[in-house]
Amino acid sequence: MKKRSSTLLDLDENDNIISEENVQIIAKIPKYHFKKGRFFLMNKSFPTFLLEKNYSGLNYRVLFALLSKIDFNNRIKTFRQIELAEELNSKQSNISRALKKLEEDEIIEKKEHDYYFTDRFIKYAGDKK
């Protein structure tokens, strides 16, 4: 995407120019993303947090599989551990350990029968489905 430059003017109460600054628009998110719920927000410190935790490859794969299931209010769409294990070509016991690790690190939490991403790192920014 091309960078576009424009000028930002600060005006006083009489519309006199106080200062002039250059502004560059680097990227623009299409409006349809906001209407269709096609993205989630992530805390900037989340990648650093994950690197410090020294997760295994399976932990990351489970995390990304859960991110693909995120729903309104940070709920993770209902899943069965055995199905997730088959999807990730792993064992159910390994999936269970990975989920417990994500819970211990307060990335996800379990409420009754559903899992949710905590607001600490991830927030769904889409519409209700």
MDTraj code that builds the backbone (N, CA, C; nanometers):
import mdtraj as md
import numpy as np

residues = "MET LYS LYS ARG SER SER THR LEU LEU ASP LEU ASP GLU ASN ASP ASN ILE ILE SER GLU GLU ASN VAL GLN ILE ILE ALA LYS ILE PRO LYS TYR HIS PHE LYS LYS GLY ARG PHE PHE LEU MET ASN LYS SER PHE PRO THR PHE LEU LEU GLU LYS ASN TYR SER GLY LEU ASN TYR ARG VAL LEU PHE ALA LEU LEU SER LYS ILE ASP PHE ASN ASN ARG ILE LYS THR PHE ARG GLN ILE GLU LEU ALA GLU GLU LEU ASN SER LYS GLN SER ASN ILE SER ARG ALA LEU LYS LYS LEU GLU GLU ASP GLU ILE ILE GLU LYS LYS GLU HIS ASP TYR TYR PHE THR ASP ARG PHE ILE LYS TYR ALA GLY ASP LYS LYS".split()
xyz = np.array([
    [0.0844, -0.1166, 0.0000],
    [0.0000, 0.0000, 0.0000],
    [0.0892, 0.1233, 0.0000],
    [0.0568, 0.2188, -0.0809],
    [0.1348, 0.3417, -0.0891],
    [0.1131, 0.4263, 0.0346],
    [0.2194, 0.4935, 0.0759],
    [0.2062, 0.5891, 0.1846],
    [0.1497, 0.7179, 0.1285],
    [0.0617, 0.7792, 0.2053],
    [0.0016, 0.9033, 0.1626],
    [0.0312, 1.0084, 0.2687],
    [0.0794, 1.1231, 0.2270],
    [0.1105, 1.2307, 0.3201],
    [0.0028, 1.3368, 0.3138],
    [-0.0235, 1.3956, 0.4255],
    [-0.1137, 1.5088, 0.4319],
    [-0.0655, 1.5992, 0.5439],
    [-0.1347, 1.7082, 0.5641],
    [-0.0947, 1.8033, 0.6668],
    [-0.2030, 1.8115, 0.7727],
    [-0.1613, 1.8140, 0.8988],
    [-0.2522, 1.8296, 1.0107],
    [-0.2312, 1.9695, 1.0666],
    [-0.3374, 2.0456, 1.0722],
    [-0.3292, 2.1828, 1.1202],
    [-0.3924, 2.1948, 1.2572],
    [-0.3253, 2.2650, 1.3476],
    [-0.3836, 2.3001, 1.4763],
    [-0.4317, 2.4434, 1.4658],
    [-0.5602, 2.4635, 1.4950],
    [-0.6194, 2.5959, 1.4836],
    [-0.6575, 2.6482, 1.6212],
    [-0.6479, 2.7793, 1.6408],
    [-0.6957, 2.8388, 1.7649],
    [-0.8439, 2.8705, 1.7508],
    [-0.9017, 2.9339, 1.8499],
    [-1.0460, 2.9609, 1.8484],
    [-1.0887, 3.0538, 1.7357],
    [-0.9954, 3.1301, 1.6772],
    [-1.0267, 3.2207, 1.5654],
    [-0.9884, 3.1595, 1.4311],
    [-0.9652, 3.0295, 1.4289],
    [-0.9241, 2.9577, 1.3082],
    [-0.7902, 3.0062, 1.2522],
    [-0.7022, 3.0506, 1.3388],
    [-0.5665, 3.0861, 1.2990],
    [-0.4778, 2.9641, 1.3171],
    [-0.3877, 2.9415, 1.2253],
    [-0.2987, 2.8259, 1.2321],
    [-0.1974, 2.8471, 1.3439],
    [-0.1933, 2.7502, 1.4371],
    [-0.0960, 2.7546, 1.5461],
    [0.0281, 2.6753, 1.5070],
    [0.0074, 2.5553, 1.4571],
    [0.1196, 2.4714, 1.4143],
    [0.0744, 2.3829, 1.2997],
    [0.1691, 2.3315, 1.2276],
    [0.1410, 2.2461, 1.1130],
    [0.2318, 2.1245, 1.1231],
    [0.1734, 2.0038, 1.1138],
    [0.2506, 1.8800, 1.1234],
    [0.2180, 1.7902, 1.0054],
    [0.3179, 1.7166, 0.9591],
    [0.2948, 1.6187, 0.8520],
    [0.2441, 1.4889, 0.9131],
    [0.1469, 1.4316, 0.8480],
    [0.0877, 1.3057, 0.8923],
    [0.0978, 1.2077, 0.7773],
    [0.1389, 1.0844, 0.8069],
    [0.1447, 0.9812, 0.7041],
    [0.0474, 0.8705, 0.7396],
    [-0.0352, 0.8327, 0.6443],
    [-0.1256, 0.7200, 0.6610],
    [-0.0544, 0.5991, 0.6014],
    [-0.0214, 0.5040, 0.6873],
    [0.0546, 0.3878, 0.6427],
    [-0.0380, 0.2762, 0.5976],
    [-0.1400, 0.2471, 0.6746],
    [-0.2332, 0.1388, 0.6399],
    [-0.3733, 0.1814, 0.6785],
    [-0.4656, 0.1367, 0.6026],
    [-0.6052, 0.1674, 0.6303],
    [-0.6837, 0.0364, 0.6309],
    [-0.7588, 0.0116, 0.7392],
    [-0.8390, -0.1102, 0.7494],
    [-0.9716, -0.0843, 0.6795],
    [-1.0059, -0.1681, 0.5829],
    [-1.1355, -0.1489, 0.5149],
    [-1.2508, -0.1539, 0.6147],
    [-1.3528, -0.0735, 0.5900],
    [-1.4654, -0.0650, 0.6829],
    [-1.5385, -0.1976, 0.6984],
    [-1.5369, -0.2834, 0.5953],
    [-1.6120, -0.4081, 0.6073],
    [-1.5590, -0.4964, 0.7195],
    [-1.4324, -0.4805, 0.7598],
    [-1.3802, -0.5584, 0.8711],
    [-1.4557, -0.5268, 0.9998],
    [-1.4918, -0.4019, 1.0183],
    [-1.5629, -0.3631, 1.1385],
    [-1.7063, -0.4132, 1.1359],
    [-1.7641, -0.4255, 1.0188],
    [-1.9036, -0.4656, 1.0073],
    [-1.9220, -0.6168, 1.0150],
    [-1.8274, -0.6925, 0.9682],
    [-1.8443, -0.8374, 0.9574],
    [-1.7766, -0.9145, 1.0710],
    [-1.7039, -0.8477, 1.1599],
    [-1.6398, -0.9182, 1.2704],
    [-1.5295, -1.0102, 1.2253],
    [-1.4388, -0.9611, 1.1453],
    [-1.3352, -1.0461, 1.0871],
    [-1.2008, -1.0374, 1.1581],
    [-1.1942, -0.9806, 1.2768],
    [-1.0649, -0.9696, 1.3427],
    [-1.0806, -0.9665, 1.4943],
    [-0.9689, -0.9840, 1.5650],
    [-0.9665, -0.9695, 1.7092],
    [-0.8494, -0.8793, 1.7444],
    [-0.8518, -0.8252, 1.8638],
    [-0.7455, -0.7369, 1.9115],
    [-0.6533, -0.8156, 2.0028],
    [-0.5246, -0.7819, 1.9976],
    [-0.4272, -0.8513, 2.0804],
    [-0.3422, -0.7479, 2.1526],
    [-0.3168, -0.7701, 2.2798],
    [-0.2295, -0.6843, 2.3570],
    [-0.0896, -0.6911, 2.2974],
    [-0.0255, -0.5775, 2.2866],
    [0.1070, -0.5692, 2.2250],
    [0.2112, -0.6529, 2.2999],
    [0.1912, -0.6764, 2.4280],
    [0.2879, -0.7527, 2.5072],
    [0.2690, -0.9044, 2.4947],
    [0.1627, -0.9475, 2.4268],
    [0.1321, -1.0904, 2.4191],
    [0.2436, -1.1734, 2.3543],
    [0.2994, -1.1337, 2.2393],
    [0.4077, -1.2149, 2.1810],
    [0.5282, -1.2279, 2.2742],
    [0.5649, -1.1211, 2.3408],
    [0.6774, -1.1265, 2.4353],
    [0.6456, -1.2210, 2.5501],
    [0.5231, -1.2142, 2.6001],
    [0.4788, -1.3030, 2.7070],
    [0.4928, -1.4492, 2.6636],
    [0.4471, -1.4791, 2.5412],
    [0.4546, -1.6169, 2.4908],
    [0.5995, -1.6640, 2.4783],
    [0.6874, -1.5776, 2.4305],
    [0.8281, -1.6145, 2.4162],
    [0.8920, -1.6433, 2.5522],
    [0.8540, -1.5690, 2.6530],
    [0.9089, -1.5903, 2.7873],
    [0.8610, -1.7222, 2.8481],
    [0.7448, -1.7703, 2.8053],
    [0.6878, -1.8934, 2.8606],
    [0.7525, -2.0189, 2.8026],
    [0.8258, -2.0050, 2.6931],
    [0.8954, -2.1187, 2.6321],
    [0.7982, -2.2335, 2.6006],
    [0.6911, -2.2012, 2.5325],
    [0.5911, -2.3008, 2.4956],
    [0.6456, -2.3999, 2.3941],
    [0.5871, -2.5194, 2.3967],
    [0.6196, -2.6207, 2.2961],
    [0.5406, -2.5900, 2.1690],
    [0.5756, -2.6591, 2.0628],
    [0.5032, -2.6423, 1.9368],
    [0.3557, -2.6743, 1.9503],
    [0.3227, -2.7773, 2.0283],
    [0.1826, -2.8153, 2.0461],
    [0.1055, -2.7073, 2.1214],
    [0.1697, -2.6453, 2.2217],
    [0.1029, -2.5357, 2.2934],
    [0.0628, -2.4246, 2.1971],
    [0.1533, -2.3900, 2.1076],
    [0.1224, -2.2861, 2.0092],
    [0.0114, -2.3311, 1.9135],
    [0.0186, -2.4556, 1.8710],
    [-0.0828, -2.5062, 1.7781],
    [-0.2213, -2.5069, 1.8425],
    [-0.2278, -2.5444, 1.9698],
    [-0.3557, -2.5418, 2.0415],
    [-0.4040, -2.3977, 2.0545],
    [-0.3146, -2.3073, 2.0900],
    [-0.3515, -2.1660, 2.1028],
    [-0.4095, -2.1128, 1.9720],
    [-0.3423, -2.1398, 1.8603],
    [-0.3908, -2.0896, 1.7313],
    [-0.5201, -2.1589, 1.6877],
    [-0.5346, -2.2859, 1.7217],
    [-0.6602, -2.3549, 1.6909],
    [-0.7750, -2.2913, 1.7693],
    [-0.7492, -2.2550, 1.8942],
    [-0.8517, -2.1899, 1.9756],
    [-0.8826, -2.0495, 1.9234],
    [-0.7793, -1.9785, 1.8786],
    [-0.8019, -1.8449, 1.8215],
    [-0.8931, -1.8523, 1.6995],
    [-0.8823, -1.9596, 1.6242],
    [-0.9679, -1.9738, 1.5061],
    [-1.1133, -2.0015, 1.5447],
    [-1.1359, -2.0350, 1.6720],
    [-1.2706, -2.0652, 1.7194],
    [-1.3278, -1.9528, 1.8061],
    [-1.2612, -1.8382, 1.8113],
    [-1.3071, -1.7291, 1.8983],
    [-1.4421, -1.6780, 1.8510],
    [-1.5259, -1.6440, 1.9474],
    [-1.6624, -1.6025, 1.9209],
    [-1.6904, -1.4760, 2.0016],
    [-1.8106, -1.4244, 1.9913],
    [-1.8489, -1.3041, 2.0639],
    [-1.8243, -1.3214, 2.2138],
    [-1.7846, -1.2137, 2.2803],
    [-1.7523, -1.2118, 2.4239],
    [-1.6323, -1.3003, 2.4578],
    [-1.5427, -1.3181, 2.3629],
    [-1.4202, -1.3966, 2.3827],
    [-1.4451, -1.5444, 2.4096],
    [-1.5658, -1.5919, 2.3838],
    [-1.5948, -1.7344, 2.4025],
    [-1.5294, -1.8136, 2.2910],
    [-1.4770, -1.9281, 2.3268],
    [-1.4215, -2.0195, 2.2282],
    [-1.5328, -2.1168, 2.1924],
    [-1.5681, -2.1214, 2.0640],
    [-1.6776, -2.2091, 2.0218],
    [-1.6556, -2.3487, 2.0771],
    [-1.7627, -2.4093, 2.1206],
    [-1.7563, -2.5397, 2.1852],
    [-1.6795, -2.6402, 2.0996],
    [-1.5919, -2.7130, 2.1655],
    [-1.5122, -2.8154, 2.0972],
    [-1.4913, -2.9312, 2.1937],
    [-1.4582, -3.0450, 2.1385],
    [-1.4221, -3.1613, 2.2192],
    [-1.2729, -3.1825, 2.2076],
    [-1.2089, -3.2146, 2.3173],
    [-1.0643, -3.2317, 2.3166],
    [-1.0204, -3.3398, 2.2186],
    [-1.0964, -3.4466, 2.2085],
    [-1.0600, -3.5553, 2.1178],
    [-1.0636, -3.5092, 1.9726],
    [-1.1616, -3.4236, 1.9387],
    [-1.1694, -3.3708, 1.8020],
    [-1.0542, -3.2752, 1.7735],
    [-1.0189, -3.1940, 1.8741],
    [-0.9049, -3.1036, 1.8585],
    [-0.7757, -3.1838, 1.8437],
    [-0.7656, -3.2938, 1.9178],
    [-0.6481, -3.3807, 1.9079],
    [-0.6357, -3.4394, 1.7672],
    [-0.7477, -3.4838, 1.7108],
    [-0.7457, -3.5382, 1.5742],
    [-0.7082, -3.4294, 1.4731],
    [-0.7643, -3.3107, 1.4929],
    [-0.7356, -3.1984, 1.4028],
    [-0.5873, -3.1614, 1.4053],
    [-0.5242, -3.1699, 1.5231],
    [-0.3836, -3.1327, 1.5382],
    [-0.2895, -3.2529, 1.5330],
    [-0.3453, -3.3690, 1.5032],
    [-0.2666, -3.4923, 1.4929],
    [-0.1870, -3.5171, 1.6216],
    [-0.2586, -3.5181, 1.7322],
    [-0.1968, -3.5362, 1.8632],
    [-0.2842, -3.6278, 1.9470],
    [-0.2477, -3.6438, 2.0727],
    [-0.3261, -3.7250, 2.1661],
    [-0.4109, -3.6330, 2.2532],
    [-0.5246, -3.6849, 2.2980],
    [-0.6150, -3.6069, 2.3818],
    [-0.5465, -3.5634, 2.5107],
    [-0.4634, -3.6483, 2.5687],
    [-0.3946, -3.6134, 2.6941],
    [-0.2995, -3.4943, 2.6739],
    [-0.2357, -3.4877, 2.5563],
    [-0.1463, -3.3742, 2.5269],
    [-0.2262, -3.2444, 2.5096],
    [-0.3437, -3.2546, 2.4493],
    [-0.4311, -3.1387, 2.4324],
    [-0.4766, -3.0894, 2.5696],
    [-0.5114, -3.1823, 2.6571],
    [-0.5550, -3.1480, 2.7918],
    [-0.4446, -3.0735, 2.8670],
    [-0.3204, -3.1209, 2.8562],
    [-0.2068, -3.0538, 2.9210],
    [-0.1854, -2.9140, 2.8633],
    [-0.1989, -2.9004, 2.7320],
    [-0.1812, -2.7696, 2.6687],
    [-0.2899, -2.6722, 2.7151],
    [-0.4132, -2.7196, 2.7263],
    [-0.5224, -2.6349, 2.7753],
    [-0.4967, -2.5918, 2.9198],
    [-0.4478, -2.6842, 3.0021],
    [-0.4172, -2.6505, 3.1418],
    [-0.3063, -2.5464, 3.1492],
    [-0.2074, -2.5595, 3.0627],
    [-0.0973, -2.4620, 3.0592],
    [-0.1512, -2.3240, 3.0207],
    [-0.2377, -2.3168, 2.9218],
    [-0.2965, -2.1894, 2.8807],
    [-0.3835, -2.1306, 2.9926],
    [-0.4497, -2.2178, 3.0686],
    [-0.5294, -2.1703, 3.1826],
    [-0.4392, -2.1177, 3.2941],
    [-0.3331, -2.1904, 3.3250],
    [-0.2390, -2.1483, 3.4299],
    [-0.1783, -2.0116, 3.3973],
    [-0.1520, -1.9886, 3.2710],
    [-0.0909, -1.8623, 3.2280],
    [-0.1938, -1.7528, 3.2035],
    [-0.3192, -1.7813, 3.2378],
    [-0.4302, -1.6863, 3.2296],
    [-0.4537, -1.6312, 3.0892],
    [-0.4313, -1.7157, 2.9893],
    [-0.4633, -1.6799, 2.8510],
    [-0.6080, -1.7183, 2.8227],
    [-0.6470, -1.8343, 2.8745],
    [-0.7864, -1.8781, 2.8636],
    [-0.8380, -1.9096, 3.0031],
    [-0.9692, -1.9157, 3.0157],
    [-1.0305, -1.9575, 3.1413],
    [-1.1521, -2.0420, 3.1104],
    [-1.1827, -2.1316, 3.2015],
    [-1.2993, -2.2179, 3.1824],
    [-1.4090, -2.1715, 3.2764],
    [-1.5266, -2.1478, 3.2177],
    [-1.6454, -2.1110, 3.2948],
    [-1.7522, -2.2136, 3.2599],
    [-1.7919, -2.2909, 3.3591],
    [-1.8860, -2.4006, 3.3402],
    [-1.8324, -2.4958, 3.2328],
    [-1.8979, -2.5027, 3.1158],
    [-1.8545, -2.5971, 3.0124],
    [-1.7822, -2.5303, 2.8966],
    [-1.7668, -2.3975, 2.9033],
    [-1.7058, -2.3244, 2.7927],
    [-1.5715, -2.2651, 2.8322],
    [-1.4858, -2.2512, 2.7325],
    [-1.3594, -2.1814, 2.7498],
    [-1.3735, -2.0409, 2.6934],
    [-1.3020, -1.9462, 2.7548],
    [-1.3004, -1.8069, 2.7107],
    [-1.1569, -1.7577, 2.7090],
    [-1.1256, -1.6672, 2.6163],
    [-0.9990, -1.5961, 2.6235],
    [-1.0153, -1.4869, 2.7278],
    [-0.9139, -1.4685, 2.8104],
    [-0.9210, -1.3615, 2.9093],
    [-0.8971, -1.2281, 2.8383],
    [-0.9480, -1.1222, 2.8965],
    [-0.9281, -0.9881, 2.8394],
    [-0.7849, -0.9389, 2.8559],
    [-0.7049, -1.0137, 2.9278],
    [-0.5674, -0.9721, 2.9543],
    [-0.4860, -0.9574, 2.8257],
    [-0.5076, -1.0466, 2.7288],
    [-0.4268, -1.0449, 2.6068],
    [-0.5073, -1.0321, 2.4786],
    [-0.6259, -1.0898, 2.4747],
    [-0.7001, -1.1010, 2.3494],
    [-0.8434, -1.0535, 2.3705],
    [-0.8943, -0.9814, 2.2711],
    [-1.0330, -0.9347, 2.2774],
    [-1.0924, -0.9463, 2.1383],
    [-1.2049, -1.0156, 2.1292],
    [-1.2767, -1.0277, 2.0039],
    [-1.3372, -0.8927, 1.9687],
    [-1.3229, -0.8508, 1.8457],
    [-1.3707, -0.7184, 1.8039],
    [-1.4699, -0.7285, 1.6899],
    [-1.5532, -0.8280, 1.6934],
    [-1.6493, -0.8462, 1.5856],
    [-1.7912, -0.8371, 1.6346],
    [-1.8800, -0.8701, 1.5473],
    [-2.0221, -0.8646, 1.5773],
    [-2.0684, -0.9924, 1.6444],
    [-2.1873, -0.9845, 1.7054],
    [-2.2500, -1.1056, 1.7574],
    [-2.2851, -1.1948, 1.6411],
    [-2.2738, -1.3233, 1.6609],
    [-2.3075, -1.4175, 1.5534],
    [-2.4296, -1.4950, 1.5906],
])
top = md.Topology()
chain = top.add_chain()
for i, resn in enumerate(residues, 1):
    res = top.add_residue(resn, chain, resSeq=i)
    for name in ("N", "CA", "C"):
        top.add_atom(name, md.element.get_by_symbol(name[0]), res)
traj = md.Trajectory(xyz[None], top)
